[in-house]
Amino acid sequence: MRIVCRLCEGGPLSITRLTAGSNMSRQAITKHLSALSDAGLVRSERAGRERIWKLETKRLAEAAHSLGRISE
């Protein structure tokens, strides 16, 4: 959730920027981003030597809708 919140607040970010100020290692953040990517909630693009991670807002809205129906 923290990674999703950081991407929501800060826009597209590199792993380096996502790691800054966090108590999670770069490797842990990479694993979480991989899981989020597999779920279709984030995607990455190459920018030079870095990968920039972005939220898939449409997919996130679908997830929010599904969670809203479940929690009713």
N, C-alpha and C positions, 0 to 999 in steps of 0.2 A: 504493500500500500504506500509506503514512503516513496518508493521509486515512482509510482504513478502520480503521487501528489507533487513530487519535485518536477516531473515532466509537465504536469498541468500548470504549475505556477511559473516555472522558468522557461517553458517552451522547449524546443529541441536542445538536447545536451549530449556531450560526449561522456564516456565512462569516467574520464578524468574529472570532469565537473560534477558528475553524479557522486563520485567517491569523496570529493572535497567536503569536509565538515560532517562526514558520516563516520560511524564506528564500524562500518562494514568494509571488508577488504574489496579490492578491485575484482578479485576472483569471485567473491560472493555476489557482487552486483552483476557481473557477467552471467552467472548462473541464473539469477532472477530474471534478467533481461531475456535470456534464452527461453525461459518458461513463458514469460509474457508474450514473446514473439510467437512461440508455438501456439498460444491461445489466440493469436491475431490481435492482441491489444496494443502492441508496439511494433515499429519497424525501424530499420536502420538504413542509413545512406552513407556512402563513403564521402569524406571531405578531406582530401589529401591523405595523410596517414591515419586519420581517426575515423571512427564510425560515430555518426550523430544519430541519436535515438529520438524518435517522435512517437507520440500517442496516435493510435488509430481511433479518432474520436467517434466515427460511426460505429465501430465495433464496441467501443466502450459504452456508447448510448444503448446499444442492444443488450449488453450485459446488465446495465442499470435497470433497464425495462424488465428483464427477466428476474432480476433480484427483487424488484418491486412487486412483481406478481407472486413470487414465492413467499414474501414476508407479509402478505395481506392476510 
